[in-house]
Amino acid sequence: MISISEIQKIFKGRITLNEPLARFTTFRIGGVADYFVEPVDIDDVVNIVKYAADHGIPHYVMGNGSNILISDEGIRGVVINLETGFNYLRHENDMIISGAGVKIAKFVDFCIQNSYAGVEMLAGIPATVGGALIMNAGAYGGETADHVTEVKVIRNGKLRTLSKEDCGFVYRSSNLKNTVILEATFKLSTGNKEEVSQKRKELILSRNQAQPVEVPNAGCMFKNPKDNKAAILIDQCGLKGTKFGGAMVSTKHANFIVNYDNATAQDVVELVKIVKNTVHQKTGIDLEMEVKLIGFEEVTI
Ligand SMILES: Cc1cc2nc3c(=O)[nH]c(=O)nc-3n(C[C@H](O)[C@H](O)[C@H](O)COP(=O)(O)OP(=O)(O)OC[C@H]3O[C@@H](n4cnc5c(N)ncnc54)[C@H](O)[C@@H]3O)c2cc1C
């Protein structure tokens, strides 16, 4: 293990050893990170990524932890959190510039307060701007990529400005993997503040009625198979309410697994196996995970 003082020679932000990660995830599950670092600027990000590579230590960027399941053993390596240094929003010449660590709710609110429309449907997604970009998160007919003009990233140790086309946005994915996303620029159309605000309110209400937002979870567990809905398949297989340890298939929305009673990551993995096997046996369809498994040695589900 490398000492903090060693890393501090090249890094200005906060560094914590053995940081418990559960509280940085919406699932409230996961072990500790060897190194948890909070860069304050671009130099810090470049330096820590290079330092980790030079020392053979893997690095991992965490957004709001709303689409991941971290293992009970945690993450061996450097976890980079951008919420300190990349939590800014600016309005410049009809463009909105957002740091990657900004939460989507704050980003949407900033856009509405500046009388812009077009991102209000994203408001209830519990992501950071960086996480929403890499996943091209979307809801109610809108996607994060819709209004992006350019994205600043670190790729291969260098700062690059990518055009929207360079980002390869497709449905719930992009080619931004293997980058650290730092900042994005958005161009939106103007809108009536009150009307857009009202629309945001209605969409959040509709989301809260459909999803188990009151219990920790990581969003939809499985991708929708072609021409099918994972939630409908899981429901039709009678799996709502099925439990393993502290994890349960939500009774409100069958594609959500909820941490209803101090679930471990292993509880969730076992429940995922039950869901997948049952759906396969009863329908012949193989469900594919949407939530990413992080820090697991070997897990075949
Ligand atoms: C209640 C609930 C509702 C949800 N509803 C929706 C929905 O309506 N639509 C939808 O699309 N998704 C939804 N999700 C899923 C989730 O919010 C999205 O996938 C979101 O984009 C994840 O963003 P994040 O910041 O939490 O990223 P994380 O979960 O922290 O990370 C996801 C991936 O992105 C990478 N990453 C994150 N930030 C960066 C960065 N700055 N640079 C490089 N890589 C990065 C991580 O390494 C990881 O691989 C929901 C989740 C929950 C819990």
The ligand as an SDF file (V2000), in Angstrom:
LIG
                    3D

 53 58  0  0  0  0  0  0  0  0999 V2000
  -34.1900    5.2030   -8.4290 C   0  0  0  0  0  0  0  0  0  0  0  0
  -33.3980    5.1780   -9.7170 C   0  0  0  0  0  0  0  0  0  0  0  0
  -33.9980    5.5880  -10.9020 C   0  0  0  0  0  0  0  0  0  0  0  0
  -33.2810    5.5810  -12.1000 C   0  0  0  0  0  0  0  0  0  0  0  0
  -33.9170    5.9980  -13.2280 N   0  0  0  0  0  0  0  0  0  0  0  0
  -33.2410    6.0110  -14.3990 C   0  0  0  0  0  0  0  0  0  0  0  0
  -33.8730    6.4920  -15.5960 C   0  0  0  0  0  0  0  0  0  0  0  0
  -35.0220    6.9250  -15.6050 O   0  0  0  0  0  0  0  0  0  0  0  0
  -33.1450    6.4750  -16.7410 N   0  0  0  0  0  0  0  0  0  0  0  0
  -31.8470    6.0200  -16.7930 C   0  0  0  0  0  0  0  0  0  0  0  0
  -31.2370    6.0480  -17.8680 O   0  0  0  0  0  0  0  0  0  0  0  0
  -31.2320    5.5700  -15.6750 N   0  0  0  0  0  0  0  0  0  0  0  0
  -31.8860    5.5520  -14.4890 C   0  0  0  0  0  0  0  0  0  0  0  0
  -31.2660    5.0960  -13.3510 N   0  0  0  0  0  0  0  0  0  0  0  0
  -29.9030    4.5350  -13.4380 C   0  0  0  0  0  0  0  0  0  0  0  0
  -28.7600    5.5500  -13.1890 C   0  0  0  0  0  0  0  0  0  0  0  0
  -29.2180    6.6900  -12.4820 O   0  0  0  0  0  0  0  0  0  0  0  0
  -28.0970    5.9700  -14.4960 C   0  0  0  0  0  0  0  0  0  0  0  0
  -27.4990    4.8810  -15.1450 O   0  0  0  0  0  0  0  0  0  0  0  0
  -27.0210    7.0560  -14.3060 C   0  0  0  0  0  0  0  0  0  0  0  0
  -26.5830    7.4910  -15.5710 O   0  0  0  0  0  0  0  0  0  0  0  0
  -25.8160    6.6280  -13.4700 C   0  0  0  0  0  0  0  0  0  0  0  0
  -25.1020    7.8090  -13.1210 O   0  0  0  0  0  0  0  0  0  0  0  0
  -24.1610    7.9020  -11.8310 P   0  0  0  0  0  0  0  0  0  0  0  0
  -23.5990    9.2760  -11.7720 O   0  0  0  0  0  0  0  0  0  0  0  0
  -24.9030    7.4500  -10.6230 O   0  0  0  0  0  0  0  0  0  0  0  0
  -23.0430    6.8780  -12.2260 O   0  0  0  0  0  0  0  0  0  0  0  0
  -22.4510    5.6360  -11.3930 P   0  0  0  0  0  0  0  0  0  0  0  0
  -23.5520    4.6760  -11.0980 O   0  0  0  0  0  0  0  0  0  0  0  0
  -21.6400    6.1240  -10.2670 O   0  0  0  0  0  0  0  0  0  0  0  0
  -21.4980    5.0080  -12.4920 O   0  0  0  0  0  0  0  0  0  0  0  0
  -22.0190    4.3890  -13.6500 C   0  0  0  0  0  0  0  0  0  0  0  0
  -20.8600    4.1630  -14.6180 C   0  0  0  0  0  0  0  0  0  0  0  0
  -20.3970    5.4300  -15.0850 O   0  0  0  0  0  0  0  0  0  0  0  0
  -19.0090    5.6010  -14.7980 C   0  0  0  0  0  0  0  0  0  0  0  0
  -18.8080    7.0340  -14.4810 N   0  0  0  0  0  0  0  0  0  0  0  0
  -19.5360    7.8080  -13.6550 C   0  0  0  0  0  0  0  0  0  0  0  0
  -19.0820    9.0760  -13.6810 N   0  0  0  0  0  0  0  0  0  0  0  0
  -18.0400    9.1030  -14.5450 C   0  0  0  0  0  0  0  0  0  0  0  0
  -17.1510   10.1310  -15.0000 C   0  0  0  0  0  0  0  0  0  0  0  0
  -17.2260   11.3870  -14.6020 N   0  0  0  0  0  0  0  0  0  0  0  0
  -16.1800    9.7720  -15.8810 N   0  0  0  0  0  0  0  0  0  0  0  0
  -16.0710    8.4950  -16.3200 C   0  0  0  0  0  0  0  0  0  0  0  0
  -16.8760    7.4830  -15.9290 N   0  0  0  0  0  0  0  0  0  0  0  0
  -17.8590    7.7900  -15.0510 C   0  0  0  0  0  0  0  0  0  0  0  0
  -18.7280    4.6760  -13.6300 C   0  0  0  0  0  0  0  0  0  0  0  0
  -17.3630    4.3100  -13.6160 O   0  0  0  0  0  0  0  0  0  0  0  0
  -19.6560    3.5090  -13.9420 C   0  0  0  0  0  0  0  0  0  0  0  0
  -19.0640    2.6340  -14.8840 O   0  0  0  0  0  0  0  0  0  0  0  0
  -31.9420    5.1070  -12.1280 C   0  0  0  0  0  0  0  0  0  0  0  0
  -31.3300    4.7140  -10.9190 C   0  0  0  0  0  0  0  0  0  0  0  0
  -32.0430    4.7460   -9.7370 C   0  0  0  0  0  0  0  0  0  0  0  0
  -31.3590    4.3390   -8.4560 C   0  0  0  0  0  0  0  0  0  0  0  0
  1  2  1  0
  2  3  1  0
  2 52  2  0
  3  4  2  0
  4  5  1  0
  4 50  1  0
  5  6  2  0
  6  7  1  0
  6 13  1  0
  7  8  2  0
  7  9  1  0
  9 10  1  0
 10 11  2  0
 10 12  1  0
 12 13  2  0
 13 14  1  0
 14 15  1  0
 14 50  1  0
 15 16  1  0
 16 17  1  0
 16 18  1  0
 18 19  1  0
 18 20  1  0
 20 21  1  0
 20 22  1  0
 22 23  1  0
 23 24  1  0
 24 25  2  0
 24 26  1  0
 24 27  1  0
 27 28  1  0
 28 29  2  0
 28 30  1  0
 28 31  1  0
 31 32  1  0
 32 33  1  0
 33 34  1  0
 33 48  1  0
 34 35  1  0
 35 36  1  0
 35 46  1  0
 36 37  1  0
 36 45  1  0
 37 38  2  0
 38 39  1  0
 39 40  1  0
 39 45  2  0
 40 41  1  0
 40 42  2  0
 42 43  1  0
 43 44  2  0
 44 45  1  0
 46 47  1  0
 46 48  1  0
 48 49  1  0
 50 51  2  0
 51 52  1  0
 52 53  1  0
M  END
$$$$
